[in-house]
Amino acid sequence: TAAAAEARFISSAKGKGLFATRNIRKGEIVFVERPVVSSQFLWNALYNYRACDHCLRALETAEENAQRLLGRSSLVLPHPEQCSIRKDLHQQCPRCQVMYCSAECRQAALEQYHQVLCLGPSRDDPTHPLNKLQEAWRNMHYPPETSSIMLMARMVATVKQAKDKEWWIKAFSQFCNKTANEEEEIVHKLLGDKFKGQLELLRLLFTEALYDEHLSRWFTPEGFRSLFALVGTNGQGIGTSSLSQWVHACDALELPLLQREELDAFIDQLYKDIEKESGEFLNCEGSGLYVLQSCCNHSCIPNAETSFPENNFLLHLTALEDIKAGEEICISYLDCCQRERSRHSRNKILRDNYLFTCSCPKCLAQADDADVTSDEEEEGEGETDDAELEDEMTDV
């Protein structure tokens, strides 16, 4: 079928946008997209959220997933046949032992970037340049995570391994670029107050681990900052969970009423208990760069949303409304709670994290509202962490 959407240049201020090429019905999947490159977050991996090193598919069974999040190894899930995890297909890299969900993912990683990044027997050697880089990053970027230095490492490794290096450099350069001042703001946001010193330390470690003359610009102070800002602005959160897959499968079961009520009550209680134990950290989380999705502009009343229903890095963009041919397709960079706040609060979050002021129909309609937040909003002001923004993106 012909593509339902295409990217078009709007203006130098707005950059690109995504537009419907035909009428799209509410509930329709506009496209499914795989990332150019993706990577699990480093703390997420350290805390044993086991995911395929290539596609981020969760590797634990739903029961193991629930046991770990609950801290209770005795938990038994009903309907185990509804778990989609196939451990018989899992493979590891024979040299460095990272895990993949399938032979296909192991091969795809090897062909794209893993030859350069495979640590081999040095996997646990703290003095290896790549391990030093990851350790430094973890010490700067605590959970809740919004980005990973390894996404940038995979970009470099991809170009290093590629026969057609120019093609990949061009592929990465099509992501939204910012001016030097804007870049500095984004990097500052990702690294906090000590960002200048931290950025230089990261650049030196990044250079030691990965330098390549074809990409010499990415290793200069300006080029490294640009790379950082590119990932900070365009990175799309990815969340996967074998438990949520199991829940979706259980929801679809045809059960007698009493059994249905029992199962629903069990699942509700399970999530309450998990929240007490693990808080909001339910998913295997990472981020990726998606060519089409990165063209989607924000609206506080979005007509589409992203999700990861296949339990891997394949992003589904689904229409929330009927969309007419020629209409712009917008997603929201804010989560549901943030979208309910005042125009002033919404725009503060968007300016801080994405460097723009929103002029969607909702914001224009509220343009005359006072530029102050209500009392309850004042109390909530401190709670909006930039990480929550990515959280909306990682909902499975």
N, C-alpha and C positions, 0 to 999 in steps of 0.2 A: 504494500500500500504506500501511497505517496505520503511524505512527511506532513504531519498536521501543523507543524510550526517551523518558523525560520527566524534566524537572527537578522536584525537590520540595524544600521547605524541611525541613531535618532538625532543627536547633537553633540557638540564637543563637551557640553556641560553634563549631559546624561549618559553619553557613550552609547552602548548598544542596548537593544531591547529585544524581546522575543515576541513574535506576532503569529497569530493563527492564520494558516494558509487556506483553511476551509472552516465551515461551521463545526464546532466541537460540542458534544452534549455533556451535560453535568454527569459526573461519575466516570467519564471516559478517560482512559490512560492516554495522555497526549504523546508521551514518548517514554521509552526505557533507555537509560544511558549508562554506559560503563565509564569509570573515570580514566583520564589519561594516566594518572598516577594516584596512589592512595597509600595510607599507612596507619597502623594502629597507634593510638597514643601511648607514650612510654610508661607513665604510671599505671595506666590501665593494664598493660601487659605485665608489668612488675607485680601487680596485685593478683595475678593468676586468672585474669579474664582471658580464657584461652580461645584465640581466634586464628583462622587461616592467615598465614603471614602474607598472602597475596590478596585474597578477596574479602577478608574479614569475616567470613562465615564463622559463626560460633562453633566450637569443636566439642564442647561438653554436651552430654545428653541433657534433656530438660530436667531430669531428676538430679543429676550432678550439679547443674546450674542452680537449682533451687536449694539443694543441700549447702552449697558453698555460700550463697547469699544469706541463708538463714543461720549458718554456723551450726547446722544440725545434720550429722551424717546418717541419722536413722530415718529421715523423712522418706516416705514412699509415695510416689505420685500415682493416682489411678490412671487408667487408659494409657499405659506406657507405649502402646502401638501407635499413638498419635504423635510421638516424637519423630522428627524428620532427620535426625543426625545419623549418618552412616559411618560408623567408626571403621568398618572394614575397608573403606575407601581412603582413609587418611594416610598420608605419606610424609616422611621428613626428608630434609636435605641430608644426604649421606655424609656431607662434610661438616656442617655446623648444627645439624639437628633441629633447625626451626621446622615447625609443623605446617602442613598444608592439608586442605580438606580433600584434595584429589590429586591424581597424577597430572591432570590438566593444569591445575594452578601451580604445581611445582615447576612444570615445564614453562609455563607463561612467565613466571617470575625469573627463571633462569635465563630465558631469552631476552627479557627486557632490562633487568637491572641486577639480578642477584649474583652474577659472576663477579661484579665489582664489589658488592657489599657483603658477600659470604665471609664470615669470620673464621670458618674452618675450626681448627683446634684452639684458636685464640678466643673462642666465644666467651669464656669466663675470665679472660686476662684483662684486668683493669687498666693496664698500660697501653693496650691497643688503641690507636688513634680514634677509631669509631666508638669504642666504649668510653673513651674520655669525653668525646663530643656528647654522647647520650647522657652521661652522668652530669656534665655541666648543664645540659638543657633541663634535666629533671630538677636540679637545684635552683633553677630560675623560674620554672613554670610548674607550679604545684596544681593538684586537682582543685576545682573542676577544670579539666584541660580544654583548650580551644584550638590547639595547633601542635605540630610536632616538627622538630628539626629533621626527622627522618623522611618527611615528605620532600623536603628540599634535597636531602641526600639521594633519594630515589630519582629526583629530576636530573641531578648531575650524573648518577650512575647510568640512567637511561641514555643520555647523550653520549657518555663514554663508550657504551656498548654498541651504539647504533652504527650501522653502515652509512646511513644517510643522516649525518649529524644535523645538517642544516634544516631538514624537515622537522626534526624534534625541536630545535631552537625556535623555529617559526611557530610550531604548535604551542609552545609555552609563552611566546611573546604575544599571542592573541588574547591572553587574559588581561582583564582591566588593569591598566597601569595608572599610577598616580604621580603627582609632582613631588619634588624632593621634600617640601614641607609636609605634604600629606603623608608621605612615606614615613617621615620621622614620627608623626603623630601615631600612626598605626603600630610602628615598632615599639614606641614608648608604651602604648596600651598593652602590647603583648609582654613586654619585659619589665614594666614598672619603673620606679623612679631612678634606678641605677642603670638605666638602659644603655647609656653611651658606653660605659665600661664593659657591661655585659656583652653588648653587641660585638665589641672589638675582640673580647675573649672568644666568643663563639666563632667569629670569622677566622681567627688564627687556628682554632681547633678544626674547623671545617676545611680550611686550606690544607692543614697537615694530613687530614684523613682522605681528602678527595680531589686535590688540585688537578686541573686538566687544562692544557694550554688552549684547546678549542673554546673553552669557556672562561678564559682568563678574566673577562669583565665581571662574571658573577663572584669572583673572589676579591675584587677591589672593594674598598669601603662603600662606595656608592652602589656598585652592582649588587653587593651582598644585602644592603639595606632594601634595594628594589625587590630582590628575590623574596626577602622576608615579608615585605609589604604585599607582594603578589599573593603569597600563601595566606597572609592575614586577612586580605580582602576577599579573595575568591574561594578559600577553603570551605568546603561544605561538610558539615558534621555527618558522620555515618554511624548508625547504631544497629547492632545485631543482637539477637537473643534467642537461644533455643527454647527458653521458657515461654517467651511471648508467642513463638511459633506454635508451641504445644497448646497454649491457651486458645489461640485462634482456631486451631484444629478441633479442640474440645467444644468451642462455641458452635461449631458447624455440625456437631453430632446430633442425630435424631434420637432423642431419649424420652422415655416415659416421664411425665411431669415430676414425679417425686424424685427420680434419679437426677433430673435436670436441676431441680432446686438444691439437692444435696451437693452436686458438683459445683454449681455457681457459688454456694456458700463456702465450700472448701477453697475455691480459687480466691474469693474475696478475702478470706481470713489469711491465706498464704501471703497475699500481697501486703496486707497490714503488718504481718509478722516480719516480712522481709524489709519493709520500710523502716521498722524499728531497728533492725540489725545493720542494714547497709545504706539506709537513707535513699538518696536519689540515684545512686550508682548501680543501676540494674543491668546496663548493656555493655557488651564489648563495644568500645568506642574508638573512632579514629576520624580522619578527614581525608578528603580527596579533591582533586580538581576536575570539574566536569565542564566541557566546552559549552554545551547548550544551556545547562542549568545556570552557569555563571552569567549568562546574558539576561536572566530573569531579573527585572527590577522589582523593588519592594512596593507593596501597597498595604495600608492598614486595613483595607477590605479586599484581601486577595481573591483572585478567581481560580487559583490553582494551588496545590500543595505537594511537597516532596515526601516520599516515604521509601522504606526499604523492605517490602513485604517478602522478598525472596531470601531473607536472612543472610544477605551478602552485600557487596558494594554496588549492586545494580540499583540505580536510582529510578523510581517511578514518579513521573509528574502527572498528577491526576486533576482533572477539572472539578472545581467546587461549584461552578455555575455553568449554564450554557454560555459558550463564547462564540461570538460571530466572526466570520472570516474577516481578517484585517485588524481585529481588535488585539490590543497588547495583552500578553499573558503575564500576570504578576503573582509573585508569591509574597509571603510576609517574612521579614527577617526577625519579627518579634514573636514571642510565644503568646498563647491565648490570654493570659493574665495581663501581659504588657499591652496588648491591643485594646484592652478595656480601659486603660488609663487615659488621662487628659492628653490633648494634643501636645501641650507643653512637655509633659513627661515622656511621651512617645518620641518626640523629636530630640529630646536630650539624649536618650539612649541611642537613637540612630546617628546623631552627630558624633557622639563619643566613640561609637564603635564602627561606623561605616562612613563617617565624614560627609553626610548630606542631610538636608532638611527636606522632609517629605511634603509633596504637594498633591497627594492623592485626593480623590473626591471627599473623603471623610475629613482630611486635614483642612481642605479648602472650606468645607461647610462649617468647620469649627474655628475658622481663622479669627473671628471676632471674640472668641472666648478669652477670658483673662489669662495672662501668662503666668499664672501661679498654680501651684498644685493644691488640691484640697488637703485638709488636715490628715486624713488617713493616708493620703499619698505621701505626705511629708514623712510619716513614720515608715512607709514602705520604701522611700527613696533609696536608703542605704542597701536595700536587699537586692537591687537589680544588679547582679554581677554580670559582667560581659559574658561569662560562661553560660548563663541562662539562655542567651541568644542562640548559642550553638545548640543548646539542649533541644530547643524547638525543632531544630533541624535533625536531631538524632532520634526523634520519636520513631519507634519501629512500626 
